[in-house]
Amino acid sequence: MAYREAGGRQPVVLIHDGEHGTPLIDALARFGDGLPANVLPLAVNEITQVGLEAIAAAFAYGATALRFALRAKPRHDIAGLTRTLDLAEPILAGLGFARVRAATIETDDPDALGAALRAIESQPATLDGAPRPASFLGLGPKRDVMRLALRELQRAAPTPVDVVALPQGAPFGAVEVDTAGCTLCLACVSACPTGALLDDPERPMLRFAEDACVQCGLCKATCPEKVITLRPQLDFRAATASARVLKEEEPFHCIRCGKPFGVKSTIERVTAKLEGKHWMFQNSAQRLDVIKMCEDAG
């Protein structure tokens, strides 16, 4: 009500829990000036469980600042919340939002809470001052809601961009492959827990779906050729983009039945190394031919 009476401008969302934040807000209302009229308190069960999707949604809905009310000496580990804020900061900055849009207020003093909220600088939601609040309803698995909130955040941003660079450890990003050293062994496909790396049953191919990648690093650790690197980033186009081809080669055709199998360059490289250089294959074209046959013909 106070927010509407104040004209509904420059909304600041204050996330708090019932055990700590509610008594502070009540005390500020009874014995002080109360919350600033543009502050919208939002009670949650546990602040440290608030994720990136909630922060993105708040700004997509039109908030100009977000604050978390914490105890001066938090009872619970807030490392997770700190990591979430560290991840939100480059995303908000990359989209043109002023810095320190999302932060914590760590105090047990109601007056200090009120002073910190009043000290938040007035800043427009967009560069032209015209808000573009979203109206989506976040339903479904957490990562799907996060992706939806981030896309809506981009739409409402002061300076929308397609790609935002993120710090190491971010749960979004791309996989880069040094194609010259890749043998298409597809060990990375087997190791990927989210299906971000894909093969093709018809031909030797490695594909990548960035929207599914969580940057876990298992593909990099599994790669025997050590040709995989991770690039943390948030690509807003990934959700609607099809899987892109990282490497593709011609299959080798069985010399007996013509069935395509394996990778042509790999089989040719192996036979070239063995021919005349390994005692088992010296003067034995038949043994070399076995390598050139599929499992059905061999």
N, C-alpha and C positions, 0 to 999 in steps of 0.2 A: 504493500500500500504506500509506504513512504517513498519507494522508488518511483512509482507511478506519479505521485504528487509532485515529485521533484522534476518531472518532465521525462523520466526514463532515459537519461543520458549517461554516457560513460560508465556502464555497468561493471562492477568489480565483484567477482565471485569469491566468497570466503568459504573454503571447505574446512569443516571442523568435525570433531567427534562429540558424542553426547556427554561423555564423562568429563572432558576438559573444556571444550569449546563452548558448550551450552552455558555452564555456570559463568564463564567470562562474559559472554554476551548479555546474560541476564543481569549481572552486576553492573555492566556498563550502561544498561538501560535504566536501572533503578537509581544508581548513585552518580552517574555521569551524563554525558551528552548522548549516549546511545551510539549505535553504529551510524556512520555517514549514510545519508539517504540513498546513495547510489550503490551501496554494498548489499549484495544478495547472499545471505548465509545459506549454506547447504550442508546439512548434517549427514555424516556417513558412519558406518559401523566401525571402520578402522581406516585411518588416513593412509597408512603405509600400503594399503591394498589398492589405492587409486592408481590407475595406469595411464599410459600415454593416450589411450582412446578418450578418457574423460577430459584430459587437458585439451586435446585437439577439438573435441566437441564443444567445450566451453567457448573457445575463441571462434569456432565456426558459427555458433549460435549468436555471437555478437559481443561477447565479453571483451573489455579492453585491458583487463588485468585479472590475474588469478593468484590467490594467496591461500596457503595452508597454515592453519593455526595449530602450532605444536607446543608442547610443554618446554619450559626453559631447559629442563633435563629430561629428554624423552625416555619413557619407560621401555620402549621397544626399539629395536634396531631400525633406523631410518635409511640404511644404505640403499635399499631398493627404491625408496622415494627419491633419494638423491640422484641415483642413476637415471630415473625417469625424467627428472628435471634437467639433468645434463643432456639427455637426448632431446627433450622438447626445445631446449634453448636454440641449438643450431637450426632446427626446423622452422621455428618462429622467426628467427633472424633471417634465414634464407628466403622466407616469403615476404619479407619487408616489415614485419612487426617490430616495434621498438624493443630494445633489449630489456631484460628483466621483466618480462610480462608475467612470468610465473615464478613464484618464490615462496619461501616459508617465513612465518612470523613466529619466533620461538620466545614465548613469554608466558608468565603466570599472572601478569598484572593486567587487569582490564583496561586501565588508562593507557598503558603502553600499547595494547592491542589497538585501541581507538586512535592513538597518535600515529601508529604505523600505517593504518588504513587511510587516515587523512593526508598522510605524506605522499601517497601515491600520486605521481604527476598525471595531470589530465592529458590524455592522448587519444586522438581519433582512431576509430577502428580501421579506417582506410586512409589512403593518402588524400583522397578528395573529400574526406569527411562524411561521405555518404555510406552508411552501414549496409552490408549485404548479408544479413543474418540467414543462416540455414534453417531448415524446418524438417530435417530428416528424423526418422525414428530408428534408433540403433537396436536391431534385433539380430540374433544369431550368435555363432561362435565369437569369442573375444577378438581373434585376429581379423575376422571379417568386419566386425564393428569398428576396429581400429582403422582398417583400410578405408572404410566408408567415411569415418570421421575425418581422416586425413585428406581425402579427396574434397570433402566439403570445406575443410579448412583452406585448401588451396583456392577454391572458388571464391571464398570470402576474403582472401588475403589482399593486403595493400599492393604488393607486386608479385603476382603469381609467376612461378617458374616451373619448368617440367622436372628438373632434377636438383636435389639439395644434397651436398656432400655431408656425410655424417662421421662421427668419431669411431675409432676402433671399438669393436664390441657391440655396435648397433645391430638390431635384429633385422635390418633391411640391407639389401645391397646386391651387387652383381658378382659373377664369377668370371674371371678372365683366364683364358687358356693360351699358352704359347703353342700355337698349332704346329710349328716346325718340330717341336719335340714330342708332341702328343702321338701315341701309337694307336689310339682308339681301343685301348684295352677295356675301357668302360668300367674299371674298378670304382670310379667316382660315382657312377650311376647306382651301383650296388650299395654304396655307402651312404648315399643321400637319404636322410630320413623323411624328407618332405616331398620328394618327387620333383624337386626343382631341376635336377639333371635327368635327362631322358635319352634313351637310345631310340633306334628305329628298327623294327623287326625285318624290314625289307632290305636295308643296306647299311654299311658302316657309317654311322652318324652319331654325333653328340649334340644334343639340344639343351637349351637352358630357358626355364620359365622363371623370370626374376620375381614375380609376385609370390612365389612359393618359397623363395630362399630366405632362411633365417640366419645366414652367416655363421653357422655352427663350426665350420672349418673341417668337417670330417672328410670332405672331398679332397681338400688340400693335404691332409695328413695321410690319406690312403693312396694318393697318386704315386705310383712307383717311379714315374719320370720326373716328378717334382716340377711340373709345368703349370700348376694352378695357383692363382693368387685371388684374394678377395678384395673387393672394392666396396666399402660401406657407403651406401647412398640411399636416398629415397627418391625413386622414380615414380612420379604420379601417373605415368602412362602404363606402368607395368600391369595394372589390374585388367586392362582391356587389350593388352598386347598378346599376341600368340608367341609360343616358344620360338626363340631364334636359334639358328644353327651356329654352333661354335666351331665344329669341324665336320667335314664330310669327305669321304674317299670312295673310290671305285672298289667294289668287291672283287675277289679273285674267283675265277670260274674253274670249277673242277675239270681237270684235263680228261677225265673219263666220261662223266655224265653231263658236264656243262653247268651243274648247279652252282649258283653264286654262294660263296662262303668266305669268311675271314676278310682280311684287308689286303688288297693287292700289293701295296707297297711293302707291307710287313713280310708277306710270304716271299716276295722277290728278294727282299733284303736277307732273310734267313737262308734261303737256298744259295744265294751268292756267297754268303759267309761259309757255308758248309761244303760247297762244291770244291773239291781239290784241296781243302784245308783241314778236313777232319777225317781221320783214318777210317771211320765207319762208312763214309760216303765217297771215298776215293775210288774212281773207276767203277762206280755203281750208280748208273742212271736210274735203275729201278727203285733204289732206296730214296733217291731224291724225288722221284715221282710220287711216292707215298705222301710227302709233305704237300704235294699239289692236288691231292684228292680230298674230297669231302668225306664225312663220316660214313655216308651211305656207300660210296664207291670203295673206300679203303677197307 
